Amino acid sequence: MADLPKAFFVHRVTVKTALGHDFSGELFSEEREVPAFVSATNRLIRSTNYAGTDQVVATATIRTSLEYADAFAPDSEVTLPDGRSGRVLEIAHNTDGAFGAWQHLKVVV
């Protein structure tokens, strides 16, 4: 099991983990800085829900170590290195399956 080399994480993102809702609205954790590699890519994401189909434009893909997986929950707020912010739309835990490939967390914002 090999993680991506730490030198690969040339950026820093700030994450406020989504914790749910209460009577006053959404709940988030305190801000946490996470080392990452950020790729600015615009793409259209579609999802089907009970009300029809939603379309959202994703603006960045973040790759970081699996040790930061607990910081990224669906709908968490992420601030990118350039100051733009968005919500977590997709999370993928990329593991090596015992083949020795690099493992990492991929987050789409």
N, C-alpha and C positions, 0 to 999 in steps of 0.2 A: 504494500500500500504506500503509494508515494503522493505527497501533496504537491501542488504547484510550488515552484521555488518562491520564497518570500521576495526576492528581487523583482519578480514579475508584477508585484502589487505597487505600482508607481503612483497611484492615486489614493485619495482618502474620501470616503463618503460618510455622511452623517445620517444615522438611522434613529427614528423614533418608532419603536415596535408597537404595533396595534395590539391592544389588550382587550378590546371589546367595547361595550356600550354601558352606560348607566343612565339615570334620569336626566342628566345634564348634557349627554351627547357621547361622542367618541372618547375613549380612554387610550392614552399612549404612555409608553415608558419615558424615562429621561433620555436625552440625546446620547448617542454612543457613536464614537468615531471608529470606522472599520477600514483597514487597508484593503485596496481592491485594484482591479484593472477595469477601467470603464471604457466601453466602446459606444460612441454616439451613433445610434442607428434608428431611423424612423421606420416604423412598420405598423400596419393596421392589424389589430387583433379583434377577432369576432368571438362572441360567446353567446350561447343560447340560454335563456332563463325563462321563468314562467310567464313573463310579460312579452317575450319575443326575442329579438336578437340585439345585443349591444355591440357597438363598435367603439374601440378606443385606440388612439395612436400611442404606441410605445416609443419612447425617445432614447432609451439607453439600455444596454446590456451590461451587467456588472458581474465580474467573476472574482471570487474570493475563496479563502480557505473554508473547509467544512466546519472548522471550529467556531465560525461566526453564524452558523445556521440558526441558532436561537434568536438572533437579532432580527431576522427577516421573516415576518409572518405576512400572510396576504393582507393587503391594504395598509401596510406600514408606510410611514412617510420617510422618503429618502431625499436628501439634498446632495446633488452631484457636485463635483469639484468646481464647475463653472457657475455655481449658484442656482441653477435650475432645480426645481423639486418636482417630485411626483410620487405616485403610490405604487406599491409592489403589485404587479399584475400576475407574475408567474415565477415560480421557484422550482429549480431542478437540482437535485442532489446527484452529481455525476461521480459515481464510484467506479473503481477499476475492475470489479468482479474477479479479483485475485489474479489479474493479468499483469500487474505492475505498471499500469498506465497512471497518469496524473489524475488525482481526484480533486474536485473543486465544487463550489456552489455557484450556480448560474441564476441570476436574478434579473427579471425584465421589469423595467420601470416605465 
